[in-house]
């Protein structure tokens, strides 16, 4: 029993950082109680997750015959509510909001879509006859928007970037082991939940089907690889794990919130909430991983990337 406890302590100590480095300001341990979960945490959860998602569900079902307009309206209303909550949190503690990386969630929520929208408008002006954006353009726009978002997050919170670099350099072997083990567990759980979702709904979600579009062209495969394996895991983990766990102020409340948001953000654009089950497992287990590694987002980023890499290989392999 003592040997098991000693092994656990050594593993946790390995994931944590040398106190000298922390005192020197090189890296900072993650604080799960940065904000008051009864005040800031609830403001965040209701304005950024519960209200926007509830409006999306309500409008998409009430106006099913005009779903495209209903989803657009719910997106705009959701942004207004989320922005209001973000402003309230920012005004209460400006320095903490930026320094801790909490701002990363809102950068992810707003900056990427705004950049994508602007580029889409420009394309529409250049080619008025354009009825739909080509898949390669869509991938490219998402890559550019997400890279810009990542840049601003690291610019606002350099300690987060320093911690990632430090982990890669000092904990390489442990990083590989934990990423592979957790990644395989999450993949198996995701397969099980996806199969269960398919049995219930008799089909896959539109989000999953859209990934198959254009994969008969090699350049689309390259763009998809860059997006889903290299870029998306970084911005999504900075937002849905680091950002949400910072803003909620309680690790278990954060786990619930991040699981719901991670699943919801993959189906909010289509309003197919009946497919929520298909995205629950990865969000929940990546959140558990984040707690296990004491809030070190590096592990979540690489685990997420590994999961997407395996999915990408299987997806592309199935189209060849």
N, C-alpha and C positions, 0 to 999 in steps of 0.2 A: 504493500500500500504506500509506504514511504517513497519507494522508487518511482511509482506512478506520479505521486505529487511532485517529486523533485524534477521529473522529466517535464511535467506541465509548467512548473515555475521557470525552468531553463528555456522552454519554448517561448513563453510570454516575454521573458527578459530579452530574448534574442530579437523579438519583434519590436520591443521598445528601444529607446535610444539612450546612449551614454549621457549621464547627467551633465558632464562637463560641456558636451556639445550643445545641450539645451541652454545652459547658462550663458554660453557664448553667443546665443541667438542664432545658431546655424540651423537648427530644426526645432520644431515644437511638437510635443505630444498632443494628440487630439483630445479635446475636452467635450465629452458628451453632454455636459450641463452648461454649455456656454450661455444659453438663454433660459429664462424661466418658462418651463413647459406649460404652466398654468396660464400664462399671459401671452408671451410672444409665440410660444409653440401652438397654442390654439388659434391665435390670429392667423398664423401662417397656414395651418392645416385647412381651416375653413375658407380662407380667401384664395389660396393657391390650388387646393385639391377638391374639397367637398363641394363648394358652390359651383365652380366652373364645370366639374364633371356632372353634377346633378342637372345643371342647365342644359348641357350637351345631351344627356339622356332624354330629358323631358322634350326638348325641341325636336330631336331626331325621330321620336316616336309620334309626337303630336302632328308633325308636318312631314310624315313619311313620303307623301306624294311630291313634296318640294324639298327633299332631303338636302340637296346641295346648298340651297339658300339657308335652310335651318342650321346646318353645320357651320356655315360662314358666320351667321348671326351669333350662334353660341360661342364661337371662337372669339369674336370681338367682345362680347359681353364678359366672357371668361378672362380675357386680357385686362379689361378695365377693373374687374374685381381683384385680380391678382396684383395689378399695379398699385391699387389702393392699399392693399395689405402690405406690399413691399415698401411703400412710402412711409406708412405708419411705423414699421419696424426700423427702417433706416433713420427716421427722425428721432426715435427713442435712443438709439446708440449707434451713431454714425461710424465711429472708428472701428468698433467691433464688427459691424456689418461688412465692412470692406476687408479688414485685416484677417478675419477668420476664414474668409472664402465663402461666407454665406451669400455674398452677392453673385456667386457663380450660378446659383439656381436661376436667378432672374436674368442673368446674361443669356443663359441657355434658353429660357422661356421666351425672351423677346428679341434678342439680337439676331439670331439665326433666321427666324421667320421673317423679320423685317428686311434683312438683306436678300433673302429669297424672293420676297414680294417685289422689291425694287428691281431686281434683275429680271423678273418675269414681266414687269411693266415695260422695261427697256426693250425686251425682246418683242413685246407686243407692238411697240411703236415702230421698231425696225421692220417687222413683218406683220402688218395688220391682218393678214389672212391666216395667221397661226391659230389654229383651233386647240391644239394641245402641245405641251412641251415635250420634245423628244426625250427618251429615257436617258441618253448620254448627257444631255444638257441638264436634266433634273439631277443626276448623280453629281455632275460637276458643280452645280450651284450649291448643293448640300455640302459638298466637301469644302468649298470656299467659305461658306457661311459658318461652318462648324470650326474650321481652323482659325478664323478671325475671332470667334467666341472663345476658343481655348486661349488664344493670345491675350485677350483682355482679362480673362480669369487669372492667369498667371501674373499678369501685370499688376492686378489689384491685390493679389495675395501671393507674393514671391516665396513665402515660407512653404506653401503647398508644393511648389515646384522643387524647392530645395529638398523637401522631405522625399519626394519621388526619386530624385537623383541620388540621394544618400542611400535609399533602400536598394536601388538597383546596383549600386557600387559595393555596399557593405553586406547586403543580405542576399546575394545572388542565388546561392544554393537553396536556401530556405524558400526564397521566392519561387523558384522553379518547382520545388516539391509541393508547396501549398497550392500553387496555381494548377498544377496537373491533377492533384487529388480532388480539389474542390471543383475544378472544371469538369472532370468526369462525372462526379456526383450530380452536378447541376444539369449536365447534358442528359443523363439517364432520367432524372426527375422531369425535365422539360419534355422529353419524348413521351413519358407516361401521361403527363397532363395534356399534351397536344393530341394524343390518341383519344383520351377521354373527351376532349373538346370536339374532336371529329365525330365521335360516336353520338354525342348529344346533338350537334348541329348538322351532321351529314355532309359537311364541307369545311374547307379551310377558310381563314379570314381573307379579306381583300388585301390586307397589308402583306400577307405571306404570298398571295398570288401575284402581287405587283412586282415582287422581287424576281419573278421568272421572266418578266418582259425584257426583251432585247438581249437575252443571254446567248443568243445565237451568234452574236458579234463579239470578237475577242476584246475590243477596246471597252465594251460595256462591262465585261468580266473584270478587266483591270480596274476600271473606275469603281465597280462594286467592291472589289477587294480593298481598295484604298479607303472607301467609305465605311464599310461594315467591320473591317478587321483593324484598321489603323487609326481612324479618326473618331468614329461614333463611340467606341468604348471609352475613350478619354473624356469627351465632353459629357457623355451620359453619366459616368461614374462621378465626375466632379460635381455634377448637378444633383443627381438622384441619391447618391450616397453621401459624399462630403457636404454638399449644400443642405440637403434635407436633414441630415443627422445633426448639423450645426444649428439649424433654425428651430428644430422641434424641442431641443433642450432635455430630451430623455431618450435613452437608447431604444427602449422597447416601443415607445410611442413613435419614434423615428422609423423603426422597422416596419410597423404597420403602415405609416404614411408613405414611405419610400416604395414599399411593395405595391400599394394601390396606385401611386403616381406612375411608377415604371410600367405597370400593366396598362393603365389608362392612356398613357401618352402614345402607345402603339396602336390604339384603336379609336382614339378621339377624332381623328381626321375623317374616319369612315362612319362613326357612330354605331359600329357593330359590337355593342356591349355584351351581346350574347357569347362573344368569343373571349371574354375577359379571362376565363380559366386557362387559356392557352399561354398566357403571359405571367401568370401568378408565380410559378415555380422559380424561374430565374431571378425575378425581383426579390422574392423572399429569401432565397438562398444566398444571393450576393449581399443582401443586407446582413444576414447572419455571419457571413465571412467578414464583413466590415467590422462587426462587433468583436469577432474572435481575434482579429489582428489589431485591436485597440485603435480603430479608426484610421488605419494606414491605407489611404485610397489606392496606393500603388498595387496592392494585391488584388483589389477589386477590378482595377483597370486591366491588368494582365489576364485575370481569370475571365473577364468579359470578352477580351480579345481572343483568347483561346477557344471559348465556346463559339464565338462567331466564325472563327477560322474553320472549325470542324463543320459547322453548319454550311459554310460557304463551299467547302470541298464536296460535301454530300449534295448540295444543290446543283453545283456546276457539273459534278459527275453524273447526276441524273438527267442532265440535258444533252450530254454528249452521245 
